[in-house]
Amino acid sequence: MEPEGEIYVNLEELRRTLDRTEKTGSKPVWSDSVAEEETETWSPFKVAAVCLGLLCLVLLTSVVGVAVTYDQDFIQWSKDLANHTAERDQLLARNRNLTEERDQLETSLRGAELELNRMKKDSVTCPDGWRTFGCSCYLLAAERNTWYSSKQLCKAHTAELVSINSREEMVFLNELGDNLKFWIGLSQTPINSMWTWTDGRPAGVMYWQRGRPVWSTVRTQRCAAFNSFYTGTYSMESWSSEECALYLQYVCEKEAVPSRTEN
């Protein structure tokens, strides 16, 4: 059969098929194919939508769980902070109480020391021109001499250049006058570079102006001088290292004589 005849037959068959479909009310075969294609096309979108919903549900559950955990941790942290704050307040209150007790003890101690010094002063005597502190007598010389000459002049008074053993003695010497600078019995020998008092004792607590002096490379003896200081400072930066040949005032110290009591 020729092609034109085949096309005509196919069209006739298609027309008859459509007529039967309209009379019977059934759907053509190609309609089912289109529907299957549409079903196959929309199925992946439905699966993706379900997966997305499940993912949102998981995320929501995780967020709720994290929120609950955070809320519990926050409550616990708040309790811990309140406990630590209460402990800190107790420690601060205890520290204030201890500070007040310490101040009271220091006040009582200073009062006892003053009373003891007064009793000692009343129980001992010093030569005219000498001042009493504790059980010792002190003389501030008006003239100026080298450290060696000052040491010899103190010996002429049966005394020694002053040796300082306490902060209270530092305060006492500082009150001997204003803007003072005088020799004390502390020197550094070129042999062992140690600072020692005139009686050979090594220096204990020292009150240098800017820390302990560095030993000089020049092997010469150095001597210590007392310098007036501001009594409001705790450090008491007073002593200075000087050439022993320098001319300064000096302070002699000797033991006080017990007072005679009348029967």
Secondary structure, 3 states (H helix, E strand, C coil): CCHHHHHHHHHHHHHHHHHHHHHHCCCCHHHHHHHHHHHHHHHHHHHHHHHHHHHHHHHHHHHHHHHHHHHHHHHHHHHHHHHHHHHHHHHHHHHHHHHHHHHHHHHHHHHHHHHHHHHHHHHEECCCCCEEECCEEEEECCCCECHHHHHHHHHHCCCEECCCCCHHHHHHHHCCCCCCEEEEEEEECCCCCCEEECCCCECCCCCECCCCCCCCCCCCCEEEEEECCCCCCCCCCCEEEEECCCCEEEEEEEECEECCCCC
